[in-house]
């Protein structure tokens, strides 16, 4: 059997298939009975949906409400340039952290690796909470 990518190993193939069933049933409309039946059979699907939803909220809410207006105010006309640099660094770190997080998942368990990744993903929110919506909180 071929090795699974880390994301699929953390969630599980069965859970991913059932999440796809839930997603397609919701997209087609009128699939609430399929959704409820799937969630009852595998509560891990509900946990996966909740985790992805929380990750989305943690990542997107502060950006829309605080970060983007603050960037416009502080960075002015160079906002696009600075944001491109931030995005480049963010994705570079994600690529470089992939191997070590996979090794951590192998040694300590995928839940531990996922928790570490979530903590680092939410780090910008922590700086805003600690330093406030100002230049220091933005950096």
C-alpha positions as CSV (number, residue, x, y, z in Angstrom):
1,X,0.0,0.0,0.0
2,X,1.3,3.4,-0.9
3,X,2.0,5.8,1.9
4,X,-0.6,8.5,2.5
5,X,0.1,12.2,2.5
6,X,0.2,13.6,6.1
7,X,-3.2,15.4,5.8
8,X,-5.0,12.3,4.7
9,X,-3.3,10.2,7.3
10,X,-4.3,12.7,10.0
11,X,-8.0,12.8,9.0
12,X,-8.4,9.3,7.6
13,X,-9.5,8.2,4.1
14,X,-13.0,7.1,5.4
15,X,-13.6,10.5,7.1
16,X,-12.5,12.4,3.9
17,X,-14.8,10.3,1.8
18,X,-17.7,11.0,4.2
19,X,-16.9,14.7,4.3
20,X,-17.1,14.7,0.5
21,X,-20.5,13.0,0.7
22,X,-21.7,15.6,3.2
23,X,-20.4,18.4,1.0
24,X,-22.0,17.1,-2.2
25,X,-25.3,16.4,-0.4
26,X,-25.4,20.0,0.9
27,X,-24.4,21.4,-2.5
28,X,-27.2,19.5,-4.3
29,X,-29.8,20.7,-1.7
30,X,-32.3,18.6,0.1
31,X,-29.6,16.2,1.3
32,X,-30.1,16.9,5.0
33,X,-31.0,13.3,5.7
34,X,-27.8,12.1,4.1
35,X,-25.8,14.6,6.1
36,X,-27.4,13.6,9.4
37,X,-27.0,9.9,8.7
38,X,-23.3,10.4,7.8
39,X,-22.6,12.5,10.9
40,X,-24.2,9.8,13.1
41,X,-22.2,7.1,11.5
42,X,-18.9,8.9,11.9
43,X,-18.7,11.8,14.4
44,X,-15.1,12.3,13.2
45,X,-16.6,14.1,10.1
46,X,-18.3,16.6,12.4
47,X,-15.0,17.2,14.2
48,X,-13.2,17.7,10.9
49,X,-15.9,20.1,9.7
50,X,-15.7,22.0,13.0
51,X,-11.8,22.1,12.9
52,X,-11.8,23.5,9.3
53,X,-14.5,26.0,10.3
54,X,-12.6,27.2,13.3
55,X,-9.4,27.5,11.3
56,X,-11.2,29.6,8.7
57,X,-12.7,31.9,11.4
58,X,-9.3,32.3,13.2
59,X,-7.6,33.1,9.9
60,X,-10.1,35.3,8.1
61,X,-12.0,37.3,10.7
62,X,-9.1,39.3,12.0
63,X,-7.9,39.9,8.5
64,X,-11.2,41.4,7.3
65,X,-12.0,43.4,10.5
66,X,-8.6,44.6,11.7
67,X,-5.6,43.6,9.6
68,X,-6.5,44.9,6.1
69,X,-7.8,48.3,7.3
70,X,-4.7,48.7,9.5
71,X,-2.4,47.7,6.6
72,X,-4.0,50.4,4.5
73,X,-3.7,53.0,7.2
74,X,0.0,52.2,8.1
75,X,1.4,50.9,4.8
76,X,-0.4,53.3,2.5
77,X,0.6,53.1,-1.1
78,X,3.1,50.3,-0.5
79,X,0.4,48.0,0.9
80,X,0.4,45.7,-2.1
81,X,4.2,45.4,-2.1
82,X,4.4,44.7,1.7
83,X,1.5,42.2,1.5
84,X,3.2,40.4,-1.4
85,X,6.3,40.0,0.8
86,X,4.2,38.8,3.7
87,X,2.5,36.2,1.5
88,X,5.7,35.0,0.0
89,X,7.3,34.5,3.4
90,X,4.1,32.8,4.7
91,X,4.1,30.3,1.9
92,X,7.8,29.8,2.1
93,X,7.6,29.0,5.8
94,X,4.7,26.6,5.1
95,X,6.7,24.7,2.5
96,X,9.8,24.5,4.7
97,X,7.7,23.5,7.8
98,X,6.0,20.6,5.9
99,X,8.8,18.1,6.4
100,X,9.4,18.8,10.1
101,X,5.6,18.8,10.8
102,X,5.3,15.4,9.1
103,X,8.2,14.1,11.2
104,X,6.5,15.5,14.3
105,X,3.3,13.8,13.3
106,X,5.2,10.5,12.9
107,X,6.8,10.8,16.3
108,X,4.2,12.4,18.5
109,X,1.0,11.8,16.6
110,X,-0.9,13.7,13.9
111,X,-3.1,15.4,16.4
112,X,-0.1,17.0,18.1
113,X,1.3,18.1,14.7
114,X,-2.0,19.5,13.7
115,X,-2.3,21.4,17.0
116,X,1.2,22.9,16.6
117,X,0.3,23.9,13.0
118,X,-2.9,25.6,14.3
119,X,-1.0,27.5,17.0
120,X,1.4,28.9,14.4
121,X,-1.4,29.7,12.0
122,X,-3.2,31.8,14.7
123,X,0.1,33.5,15.7
124,X,-0.8,36.8,13.9
125,X,-4.1,36.9,15.9
126,X,-2.1,36.5,19.1
127,X,0.1,39.5,18.3
128,X,-2.9,41.6,17.6
129,X,-4.4,40.5,20.9
130,X,-1.2,41.1,22.8
131,X,-0.2,44.5,21.3
132,X,-3.4,45.9,19.9
133,X,-4.4,47.2,16.5
134,X,-1.4,49.3,16.0
135,X,2.0,49.2,14.1
136,X,3.5,46.8,16.7
137,X,0.5,44.5,16.5
138,X,0.7,44.4,12.7
139,X,4.4,43.4,12.7
